[in-house]
Amino acid sequence: MMRLSELSDIHSGYTARGRLDPVPEGGVPALQLRDVGTTGETPGPDFQRYDLSKLSDRYFVRGGEVVFRSRGEPNAAAAIPDPLPEPVVVIVPLVIVRPDRSRILPEYLAWAINQPDAQRQLGAEAQGTSLRMIPKAVLENLEIAVPELPTQKSIVELNALARQEGQLLRLLAARRENLLSAILGEVAKAADQKEIA
C-alpha cells in the first residue's frame, strides 16, 4: 500500500472569480464538476469553452492525468484520455492528480480511488454535513495497493469489460421487456377480436 502523495502530484483546479460565461468560439475548453460522472467514466470529448486567458500551466490537463470530484457524493475519480486534442483547464472543486506513470497507470489510479475501500477511507475523513468535501490532505494520505504495471493494465481491462457487460445486460433486459410487451399486446388484441366475433 502506498499513499497517493508518494505516487502523484496533487493540486486544486482553477478557482474562477465570478461567473463563467461560455463563449461560442475561441477561448479554452474547461472541465467542470458536471463533466465528471459519479461512476468514473471518461469525461469529454466536448467541453464548454470560456474566455480564460493567461492561466498557469498547472491548471491544465493534457492527457494522462486523473481528475477527482472533491465535493458532493460520491467522490469519484476519472482518467483523462491521452492525448487530448488540446489542453483543457480544470475548474474547482475538481482536483488534478498527476500520477508518476512509471509506477502507476492513470486508469488504474482512477479505478483504485473509486473502489469501495478507498471511498470508505475518504468518507471517514470527509468534512461538511450537507455537502461532503474531501480536503486535499485527505486525498494525499489515501492508501492504495500498487501492483506491477502489467497487473494494473489487466485490472483496468477487466473492469472495462465488466462495465461493457453490465451495459449490454441492461440493454438486453430493456429489449426483452419491449418484446414481451409487444407480444402481450398482440395476444390481448387477438383475444379481443375473438370475443367480438
NUVEX-631538 format. One record per residue: x, y, z of N, C-alpha, C in turn. Coordinates in nm, 4 decimals. Layout:
<voses>
{{X Y Z} {X Y Z} {X Y Z}}
...
</voses>
This chain:
<voses>
{{0.0847 -0.1194 0.0000} {0.0000 0.0000 0.0000} {0.0886 0.1250 0.0000}}
{{0.0478 0.2218 -0.0807} {0.1229 0.3477 -0.0856} {0.0276 0.4658 -0.0751}}
{{0.0797 0.5742 -0.0184} {-0.0002 0.6960 -0.0115} {-0.0034 0.7616 -0.1487}}
{{-0.1161 0.8247 -0.1787} {-0.1337 0.8880 -0.3094} {-0.0281 0.9954 -0.3352}}
{{0.0118 1.0671 -0.2293} {0.1117 1.1734 -0.2457} {0.2485 1.1181 -0.2856}}
{{0.2746 0.9881 -0.2586} {0.4022 0.9270 -0.2982} {0.4006 0.8864 -0.4459}}
{{0.2801 0.8800 -0.5032} {0.2637 0.8301 -0.6397} {0.2297 0.9398 -0.7399}}
{{0.1977 1.0589 -0.6893} {0.1488 1.1621 -0.7805} {0.1608 1.3017 -0.7211}}
{{0.1499 1.4016 -0.8096} {0.1373 1.5421 -0.7669} {-0.0104 1.5740 -0.7648}}
{{-0.0545 1.6398 -0.6594} {-0.1972 1.6680 -0.6442} {-0.2156 1.8177 -0.6212}}
{{-0.3029 1.8800 -0.6992} {-0.3364 2.0196 -0.6698} {-0.4750 2.0557 -0.7209}}
{{-0.5280 2.1637 -0.6662} {-0.6635 2.2080 -0.6997} {-0.6709 2.2620 -0.8407}}
{{-0.7918 2.2568 -0.8952} {-0.8185 2.3198 -1.0237} {-0.8213 2.4712 -1.0067}}
{{-0.8558 2.5391 -1.1133} {-0.8591 2.6858 -1.1157} {-0.9853 2.7363 -1.0469}}
{{-0.9691 2.8370 -0.9613} {-1.0848 2.8995 -0.8957} {-1.1250 3.0211 -0.9777}}
{{-1.2417 3.0121 -1.0394} {-1.2893 3.1229 -1.1232} {-1.3386 3.2366 -1.0342}}
{{-1.3038 3.3587 -1.0711} {-1.3554 3.4746 -0.9982} {-1.4827 3.5182 -1.0683}}
{{-1.5938 3.4995 -0.9996} {-1.7218 3.5359 -1.0623} {-1.7732 3.4239 -1.1503}}
{{-1.8800 3.4554 -1.2228} {-1.9484 3.3549 -1.3036} {-1.8723 3.3262 -1.4328}}
{{-1.8782 3.2008 -1.4748} {-1.8155 3.1653 -1.6024} {-1.9225 3.1670 -1.7122}}
{{-1.9012 3.2496 -1.8126} {-1.9952 3.2533 -1.9252} {-1.9299 3.1901 -2.0465}}
{{-1.9946 3.0856 -2.1035} {-1.9357 3.0185 -2.2202} {-1.9243 3.1140 -2.3390}}
{{-1.8217 3.0926 -2.4211} {-1.8072 3.1698 -2.5450} {-1.8346 3.0757 -2.6623}}
{{-1.9024 3.1263 -2.7683} {-1.9371 3.0385 -2.8818} {-1.8143 2.9880 -2.9569}}
{{-1.7103 3.0707 -2.9653} {-1.5856 3.0243 -3.0286} {-1.4662 3.0914 -2.9634}}
{{-1.3478 3.0317 -2.9867} {-1.2274 3.0823 -2.9200} {-1.2269 3.0342 -2.7756}}
{{-1.1520 3.1014 -2.6919} {-1.1445 3.0632 -2.5517} {-1.0770 2.9279 -2.5330}}
{{-1.0867 2.8763 -2.4115} {-1.0254 2.7454 -2.3821} {-1.1328 2.6504 -2.3294}}
{{-1.1208 2.5198 -2.3625} {-1.2170 2.4247 -2.3084} {-1.1942 2.4063 -2.1588}}
{{-1.3043 2.3893 -2.0846} {-1.2935 2.3752 -1.9389} {-1.3648 2.2496 -1.8914}}
{{-1.3016 2.1829 -1.7974} {-1.3548 2.0613 -1.7364} {-1.4107 2.1006 -1.6001}}
{{-1.5432 2.0792 -1.5831} {-1.6098 2.1185 -1.4597} {-1.6700 1.9970 -1.3910}}
{{-1.7192 2.0174 -1.2695} {-1.7760 1.9091 -1.1895} {-1.8805 1.8302 -1.2680}}
{{-1.9678 1.9012 -1.3405} {-2.0763 1.8328 -1.4135} {-2.0249 1.7436 -1.5275}}
{{-1.8988 1.7640 -1.5698} {-1.8415 1.6825 -1.6780} {-1.7881 1.5485 -1.6280}}
{{-1.7745 1.5346 -1.4957} {-1.7180 1.4112 -1.4393} {-1.8308 1.3308 -1.3754}}
{{-1.8603 1.2168 -1.4357} {-1.9699 1.1331 -1.3866} {-1.9412 1.0756 -1.2491}}
{{-2.0449 1.0225 -1.1855} {-2.0305 0.9710 -1.0494} {-1.9755 0.8283 -1.0475}}
{{-1.9557 0.7680 -1.1666} {-1.9008 0.6320 -1.1681} {-1.7614 0.6266 -1.2285}}
{{-1.7048 0.7448 -1.2578} {-1.5665 0.7485 -1.3045} {-1.5476 0.7273 -1.4532}}
{{-1.6568 0.7440 -1.5323} {-1.6393 0.7303 -1.6774} {-1.5555 0.8474 -1.7303}}
{{-1.4908 0.8238 -1.8433} {-1.4014 0.9238 -1.9029} {-1.4799 1.0476 -1.9445}}
{{-1.4372 1.1672 -1.9003} {-1.5086 1.2896 -1.9404} {-1.4781 1.3289 -2.0846}}
{{-1.5671 1.4065 -2.1418} {-1.5435 1.4617 -2.2766} {-1.6134 1.3839 -2.3839}}
{{-1.5816 1.4071 -2.5103} {-1.4754 1.4965 -2.5581} {-1.5187 1.6420 -2.5754}}
{{-1.6501 1.6711 -2.5611} {-1.6947 1.8096 -2.5850} {-1.7079 1.8866 -2.4540}}
{{-1.6246 1.9892 -2.4394} {-1.6300 2.0722 -2.3191} {-1.6723 2.2128 -2.3594}}
{{-1.7435 2.2815 -2.2687} {-1.7772 2.4211 -2.2964} {-1.6482 2.5034 -2.2929}}
{{-1.6481 2.6123 -2.3718} {-1.5283 2.6961 -2.3818} {-1.5515 2.8289 -2.3111}}
{{-1.4448 2.8808 -2.2508} {-1.4543 3.0051 -2.1752} {-1.3359 3.0941 -2.2080}}
{{-1.3573 3.2234 -2.1896} {-1.2510 3.3194 -2.2152} {-1.1618 3.3281 -2.0915}}
{{-1.0703 3.2336 -2.0788} {-0.9793 3.2297 -1.9635} {-0.8373 3.2374 -2.0177}}
{{-0.7847 3.3573 -2.0237} {-0.6514 3.3706 -2.0824} {-0.5450 3.3789 -1.9732}}
{{-0.4238 3.3495 -2.0117} {-0.3054 3.3624 -1.9253} {-0.3172 3.2869 -1.7926}}
{{-0.3658 3.1650 -1.7979} {-0.3712 3.0820 -1.6768} {-0.2420 3.0028 -1.6651}}
{{-0.2047 2.9732 -1.5436} {-0.0854 2.8925 -1.5194} {-0.1040 2.7521 -1.5777}}
{{0.0049 2.6955 -1.6256} {0.0052 2.5603 -1.6830} {-0.0494 2.4553 -1.5863}}
{{-0.0318 2.4795 -1.4566} {-0.0696 2.3764 -1.3595} {-0.2199 2.3502 -1.3545}}
{{-0.3000 2.4432 -1.4091} {-0.4451 2.4246 -1.4095} {-0.4946 2.3431 -1.5293}}
{{-0.4037 2.3083 -1.6194} {-0.4436 2.2382 -1.7422} {-0.4113 2.0895 -1.7362}}
{{-0.4973 2.0112 -1.8017} {-0.4652 1.8699 -1.8254} {-0.4421 1.8535 -1.9750}}
{{-0.3475 1.7657 -2.0073} {-0.3143 1.7416 -2.1479} {-0.3377 1.5969 -2.1876}}
{{-0.3750 1.5161 -2.0892} {-0.3964 1.3727 -2.1126} {-0.3064 1.2913 -2.0219}}
{{-0.3637 1.1864 -1.9599} {-0.2856 1.1013 -1.8719} {-0.2936 1.1415 -1.7257}}
{{-0.3752 1.2430 -1.6950} {-0.3958 1.2809 -1.5552} {-0.5255 1.2146 -1.5049}}
{{-0.5518 1.2362 -1.3772} {-0.6780 1.1915 -1.3169} {-0.7420 1.3146 -1.2543}}
{{-0.8740 1.3303 -1.2726} {-0.9440 1.4387 -1.2020} {-1.0333 1.3751 -1.0959}}
{{-1.0444 1.4451 -0.9832} {-1.1157 1.3921 -0.8665} {-1.2226 1.4908 -0.8226}}
{{-1.3426 1.4389 -0.7988} {-1.4547 1.5223 -0.7501} {-1.4389 1.5409 -0.5990}}
{{-1.3894 1.6569 -0.5565} {-1.3632 1.6759 -0.4129} {-1.4881 1.7157 -0.3355}}
{{-1.5964 1.7503 -0.4072} {-1.7217 1.7880 -0.3400} {-1.8351 1.7004 -0.3855}}
{{-1.9362 1.6882 -0.2980} {-2.0539 1.6085 -0.3318} {-2.0277 1.4616 -0.3053}}
{{-2.1163 1.3786 -0.3577} {-2.1032 1.2351 -0.3344} {-2.1505 1.1600 -0.4571}}
{{-2.0872 1.0535 -0.5018} {-1.9611 1.0031 -0.4486} {-1.8432 1.0877 -0.4966}}
{{-1.7302 1.0717 -0.4298} {-1.6097 1.1461 -0.4669} {-1.5316 1.0641 -0.5692}}
{{-1.5881 1.0572 -0.6891} {-1.5318 0.9723 -0.7941} {-1.4124 1.0384 -0.8616}}
{{-1.3292 0.9525 -0.9220} {-1.2135 0.9988 -0.9989} {-1.2301 0.9483 -1.1421}}
{{-1.1744 1.0216 -1.2380} {-1.1804 0.9807 -1.3789} {-1.0460 1.0073 -1.4442}}
{{-1.0020 0.9124 -1.5268} {-0.8759 0.9291 -1.6001} {-0.9021 1.0141 -1.7244}}
{{-0.8080 1.1007 -1.7551} {-0.8177 1.1873 -1.8733} {-0.7514 1.1139 -1.9908}}
{{-0.8245 1.1007 -2.1041} {-0.7662 1.0294 -2.2185} {-0.6374 1.0961 -2.2663}}
{{-0.5456 1.0139 -2.3159} {-0.4167 1.0654 -2.3607} {-0.3932 1.0241 -2.5057}}
{{-0.3642 1.1180 -2.5971} {-0.3570 1.2612 -2.5725} {-0.4929 1.3287 -2.5940}}
{{-0.5100 1.4472 -2.5376} {-0.6279 1.5288 -2.5656} {-0.5986 1.6103 -2.6914}}
{{-0.7041 1.6469 -2.7686} {-0.6798 1.7286 -2.8883} {-0.6170 1.8644 -2.8542}}
{{-0.6493 1.9182 -2.7363} {-0.5896 2.0447 -2.6903} {-0.5963 2.0468 -2.5378}}
{{-0.5116 2.1280 -2.4730} {-0.5152 2.1331 -2.3263} {-0.6521 2.1814 -2.2756}}
{{-0.6946 2.1278 -2.1623} {-0.8246 2.1617 -2.1028} {-0.7997 2.2138 -1.9616}}
{{-0.8612 2.3295 -1.9281} {-0.8446 2.3850 -1.7936} {-0.9421 2.3138 -1.6990}}
{{-0.8958 2.2849 -1.5778} {-0.9769 2.2138 -1.4777} {-1.0225 2.3144 -1.3729}}
{{-1.1538 2.3155 -1.3467} {-1.2139 2.4146 -1.2568} {-1.2448 2.3512 -1.1202}}
{{-1.2175 2.4252 -1.0119} {-1.2538 2.3841 -0.8757} {-1.4044 2.3560 -0.8714}}
{{-1.4570 2.2555 -0.8019} {-1.3948 2.1748 -0.6991} {-1.3250 2.0486 -0.7495}}
{{-1.2918 2.0430 -0.8786} {-1.2149 1.9278 -0.9266} {-1.0689 1.9444 -0.8854}}
{{-1.0075 1.8322 -0.8533} {-0.8668 1.8286 -0.8145} {-0.7915 1.7523 -0.9236}}
{{-0.6724 1.8008 -0.9582} {-0.5905 1.7344 -1.0603} {-0.4885 1.6449 -0.9909}}
{{-0.4833 1.5190 -1.0327} {-0.3858 1.4233 -0.9799} {-0.2970 1.3821 -1.0975}}
{{-0.1677 1.4133 -1.0890} {-0.0741 1.3786 -1.1972} {0.0093 1.2590 -1.1514}}
{{-0.0267 1.1381 -1.1982} {0.0441 1.0187 -1.1498} {0.1850 1.0056 -1.2075}}
{{0.2730 0.9430 -1.1301} {0.4059 0.9054 -1.1783} {0.3826 0.7812 -1.2645}}
{{0.3813 0.8006 -1.3966} {0.3385 0.6933 -1.4870} {0.4390 0.5792 -1.4976}}
{{0.5566 0.5962 -1.4368} {0.6499 0.4832 -1.4349} {0.6085 0.3834 -1.3252}}
{{0.5185 0.4288 -1.2356} {0.4754 0.3418 -1.1254} {0.3256 0.3112 -1.1244}}
{{0.2461 0.4027 -1.1813} {0.1010 0.3807 -1.1749} {0.0311 0.4360 -1.2998}}
{{-0.0585 0.3555 -1.3553} {-0.1348 0.3977 -1.4736} {-0.2494 0.4890 -1.4301}}
{{-0.2772 0.5964 -1.5071} {-0.3872 0.6868 -1.4706} {-0.5211 0.6127 -1.4567}}
{{-0.5482 0.5209 -1.5511} {-0.6766 0.4471 -1.5489} {-0.6867 0.3586 -1.4247}}
{{-0.5723 0.2997 -1.3849} {-0.5722 0.2161 -1.2650} {-0.5926 0.3038 -1.1409}}
{{-0.5256 0.4191 -1.1382} {-0.5368 0.5105 -1.0248} {-0.6828 0.5542 -1.0060}}
{{-0.7488 0.5922 -1.1156} {-0.8899 0.6323 -1.1074} {-0.9743 0.5157 -1.0558}}
{{-0.9488 0.3956 -1.1095} {-1.0214 0.2759 -1.0658} {-1.0021 0.2542 -0.9153}}
{{-0.8767 0.2646 -0.8674} {-0.8449 0.2400 -0.7262} {-0.9155 0.3404 -0.6341}}
{{-0.9190 0.4675 -0.6754} {-0.9864 0.5706 -0.5944} {-1.1365 0.5425 -0.5864}}
{{-1.1931 0.4862 -0.6937} {-1.3377 0.4612 -0.6993} {-1.3808 0.3334 -0.6287}}
{{-1.2854 0.2548 -0.5800} {-1.3209 0.1290 -0.5128} {-1.3824 0.1555 -0.3749}}
{{-1.4739 0.0671 -0.3310} {-1.5432 0.0880 -0.2024} {-1.4488 0.1128 -0.0847}}
{{-1.3349 0.0420 -0.0804} {-1.2425 0.0576 0.0318} {-1.1852 0.1998 0.0361}}
{{-1.1419 0.2505 -0.0798} {-1.0874 0.3871 -0.0879} {-1.1973 0.4890 -0.0573}}
{{-1.3179 0.4656 -0.1084} {-1.4291 0.5575 -0.0835} {-1.4629 0.5624 0.0664}}
{{-1.4502 0.4473 0.1341} {-1.4735 0.4437 0.2802} {-1.3669 0.5257 0.3535}}
{{-1.2403 0.5086 0.3095} {-1.1301 0.5868 0.3707} {-1.1564 0.7366 0.3551}}
{{-1.1975 0.7763 0.2345} {-1.2248 0.9183 0.2084} {-1.3442 0.9660 0.2905}}
{{-1.4492 0.8848 0.2941} {-1.5713 0.9206 0.3659} {-1.5475 0.9415 0.5144}}
{{-1.4582 0.8610 0.5721} {-1.4294 0.8700 0.7155} {-1.3642 1.0036 0.7509}}
{{-1.2961 1.0661 0.6519} {-1.2241 1.1919 0.6764} {-1.2940 1.3131 0.6149}}
{{-1.4093 1.2890 0.5516} {-1.4790 1.3982 0.4813} {-1.5213 1.5076 0.5778}}
{{-1.5326 1.6283 0.5238} {-1.5792 1.7415 0.6041} {-1.7115 1.7913 0.5476}}
{{-1.7888 1.8597 0.6333} {-1.9160 1.9165 0.5890} {-2.0296 1.8191 0.6141}}
{{-2.1449 1.8729 0.6473} {-2.2590 1.7856 0.6761} {-2.3551 1.7797 0.5576}}
{{-2.3923 1.8963 0.5033} {-2.4884 1.8938 0.3928} {-2.4192 1.8641 0.2593}}
{{-2.2973 1.9134 0.2417} {-2.2234 1.8880 0.1175} {-2.0861 1.8317 0.1543}}
{{-2.0696 1.7029 0.1239} {-1.9458 1.6350 0.1618} {-1.8275 1.6925 0.0848}}
{{-1.7177 1.7208 0.1560} {-1.5980 1.7747 0.0912} {-1.4755 1.6970 0.1384}}
{{-1.3899 1.6638 0.0447} {-1.2666 1.5915 0.0770} {-1.1493 1.6893 0.0664}}
{{-1.0874 1.7258 0.1801} {-0.9713 1.8154 0.1736} {-0.8540 1.7493 0.0991}}
{{-0.7689 1.8334 0.0410} {-0.6543 1.7839 -0.0364} {-0.5653 1.6916 0.0479}}
{{-0.5436 1.7267 0.1739} {-0.4571 1.6461 0.2620} {-0.5120 1.5044 0.2787}}
{{-0.6438 1.4914 0.2818} {-0.7074 1.3592 0.2965} {-0.6804 1.2755 0.1707}}
{{-0.6930 1.3397 0.0541} {-0.6659 1.2700 -0.0721} {-0.5184 1.2289 -0.0787}}
{{-0.4297 1.3169 -0.0354} {-0.2859 1.2867 -0.0364} {-0.2528 1.1646 0.0492}}
{{-0.3257 1.1487 0.1602} {-0.2992 1.0380 0.2537} {-0.3729 0.9091 0.2193}}
{{-0.4539 0.9115 0.1141} {-0.5276 0.7912 0.0748} {-0.4286 0.6802 0.0390}}
{{-0.4498 0.5623 0.0960} {-0.3601 0.4496 0.0685} {-0.4239 0.3546 -0.0315}}
{{-0.3473 0.3222 -0.1356} {-0.3976 0.2276 -0.2360} {-0.2916 0.1216 -0.2662}}
{{-0.3392 0.0053 -0.3100} {-0.2493 -0.1034 -0.3492} {-0.1885 -0.0692 -0.4850}}
{{-0.0588 -0.0963 -0.5015} {0.0089 -0.0640 -0.6277} {0.0803 -0.1885 -0.6808}}
{{0.0065 -0.2733 -0.7565} {0.0731 -0.3891 -0.8174} {0.1628 -0.3452 -0.9337}}
{{0.2313 -0.4420 -0.9943} {0.3159 -0.4127 -1.1116} {0.2291 -0.3564 -1.2254}}
{{0.2917 -0.2796 -1.3161} {0.2168 -0.2159 -1.4263} {0.1359 -0.3156 -1.5110}}
{{0.1908 -0.4336 -1.5482} {0.1091 -0.5272 -1.6281} {-0.0181 -0.5727 -1.5550}}
{{-0.0082 -0.5895 -1.4221} {-0.1258 -0.6278 -1.3425} {-0.2266 -0.5135 -1.3401}}
{{-0.1764 -0.3910 -1.3261} {-0.2654 -0.2733 -1.3294} {-0.3423 -0.2693 -1.4613}}
{{-0.2686 -0.2939 -1.5711} {-0.3297 -0.2905 -1.7047} {-0.4401 -0.3963 -1.7155}}
{{-0.4136 -0.5168 -1.6638} {-0.5132 -0.6246 -1.6673} {-0.6375 -0.5874 -1.5873}}
{{-0.6171 -0.5270 -1.4711} {-0.7308 -0.4863 -1.3862} {-0.8174 -0.3842 -1.4602}}
{{-0.7520 -0.2862 -1.5227} {-0.8243 -0.1818 -1.5973} {-0.9033 -0.2441 -1.7122}}
{{-0.8402 -0.3364 -1.7851} {-0.9081 -0.4004 -1.8998} {-1.0265 -0.4848 -1.8551}}
{{-1.0086 -0.5633 -1.7477} {-1.1188 -0.6452 -1.6957} {-1.2328 -0.5586 -1.6446}}
{{-1.1982 -0.4487 -1.5797} {-1.3012 -0.3574 -1.5303} {-1.3818 -0.2986 -1.6467}}
{{-1.3127 -0.2611 -1.7554} {-1.3811 -0.2059 -1.8736} {-1.4754 -0.3106 -1.9342}}
{{-1.4294 -0.4367 -1.9413} {-1.5139 -0.5443 -1.9949} {-1.6359 -0.5683 -1.9057}}
{{-1.6169 -0.5632 -1.7749} {-1.7283 -0.5840 -1.6816} {-1.8318 -0.4727 -1.6974}}
{{-1.7843 -0.3501 -1.7174} {-1.8763 -0.2359 -1.7396} {-1.9561 -0.2549 -1.8683}}
{{-1.8833 -0.2979 -1.9722} {-1.9466 -0.3203 -2.1030} {-2.0533 -0.4293 -2.0904}}
{{-2.0197 -0.5368 -2.0179} {-2.1150 -0.6460 -1.9978} {-2.2398 -0.5937 -1.9264}}
{{-2.2192 -0.5110 -1.8247} {-2.3317 -0.4530 -1.7500} {-2.4236 -0.3728 -1.8403}}
{{-2.3623 -0.2910 -1.9295} {-2.4413 -0.2098 -2.0233} {-2.5209 -0.2998 -2.1177}}
{{-2.4549 -0.4059 -2.1685} {-2.5225 -0.4978 -2.2616} {-2.6372 -0.5717 -2.1932}}
{{-2.6154 -0.6129 -2.0683} {-2.7215 -0.6828 -1.9950} {-2.8411 -0.5911 -1.9708}}
{{-2.8145 -0.4641 -1.9396} {-2.9249 -0.3685 -1.9196} {-3.0009 -0.3468 -2.0497}}
{{-2.9267 -0.3355 -2.1608} {-2.9885 -0.3182 -2.2923} {-3.0734 -0.4396 -2.3283}}
{{-3.0184 -0.5593 -2.3025} {-3.0901 -0.6841 -2.3298} {-3.2194 -0.6909 -2.2487}}
{{-3.2120 -0.6564 -2.1213} {-3.3307 -0.6587 -2.0342} {-3.4379 -0.5632 -2.0866}}
{{-3.3963 -0.4438 -2.1297} {-3.4917 -0.3450 -2.1824} {-3.5566 -0.3966 -2.3114}}
{{-3.4753 -0.4587 -2.3985} {-3.5300 -0.5118 -2.5254} {-3.6263 -0.6272 -2.4995}}
{{-3.5919 -0.7154 -2.4031} {-3.6811 -0.8262 -2.3665} {-3.8162 -0.7739 -2.3190}}
{{-3.8085 -0.6701 -2.2363} {-3.9304 -0.6103 -2.1815} {-4.0179 -0.5553 -2.2941}}
{{-3.9547 -0.4858 -2.3906} {-4.0285 -0.4311 -2.5054} {-4.0913 -0.5420 -2.5891}}
{{-4.0129 -0.6492 -2.6113} {-4.0619 -0.7616 -2.6905} {-4.1811 -0.8280 -2.6219}}
{{-4.1678 -0.8542 -2.4926} {-4.2752 -0.9173 -2.4172} {-4.4001 -0.8298 -2.4183}}
{{-4.3801 -0.7011 -2.4039} {-4.4903 -0.6053 -2.4054} {-4.5636 -0.6109 -2.5399}}
{{-4.4856 -0.6160 -2.6508} {-4.5453 -0.6232 -2.7851} {-4.6224 -0.7533 -2.8035}}
{{-4.5649 -0.8677 -2.7584} {-4.6310 -0.9988 -2.7714} {-4.7615 -0.9994 -2.6919}}
{{-4.7555 -0.9506 -2.5681} {-4.8764 -0.9494 -2.4847} {-4.9827 -0.8561 -2.5424}}
{{-4.9376 -0.7465 -2.6023} {-5.0309 -0.6542 -2.6685} {-5.1045 -0.7242 -2.7826}}
{{-5.0279 -0.8029 -2.8629} {-5.0878 -0.8783 -2.9743} {-5.1858 -0.9830 -2.9220}}
{{-5.1501 -1.0533 -2.8143} {-5.2370 -1.1544 -2.7532} {-5.3681 -1.0898 -2.7087}}
{{-5.3575 -0.9741 -2.6456} {-5.4754 -0.9044 -2.5978} {-5.5664 -0.8645 -2.7133}}
{{-5.5053 -0.8121 -2.8220} {-5.5833 -0.7710 -2.9401} {-5.6541 -0.8906 -3.0022}}
{{-5.5790 -1.0016 -3.0187} {-5.6336 -1.1227 -3.0809} {-5.7508 -1.1758 -2.9973}}
{{-5.7373 -1.1779 -2.8663} {-5.8425 -1.2294 -2.7776} {-5.9651 -1.1362 -2.7861}}
{{-5.9387 -1.0069 -2.7949} {-6.0479 -0.9090 -2.8033} {-6.1265 -0.9304 -2.9326}}
{{-6.0557 -0.9543 -3.0458} {-6.1192 -0.9771 -3.1766} {-6.2104 -1.1007 -3.1698}}
{{-6.1576 -1.2101 -3.1077} {-6.2330 -1.3347 -3.0963} {-6.3619 -1.3127 -3.0191}}
{{-6.3488 -1.2358 -2.9108} {-6.4654 -1.2139 -2.8246} {-6.5713 -1.1335 -2.8979}}
{{-6.5284 -1.0414 -2.9848} {-6.6259 -0.9611 -3.0618} {-6.6988 -1.0517 -3.1619}}
{{-6.6194 -1.1413 -3.2290} {-6.6775 -1.2323 -3.3260} {-6.7662 -1.3324 -3.2541}}
</voses>
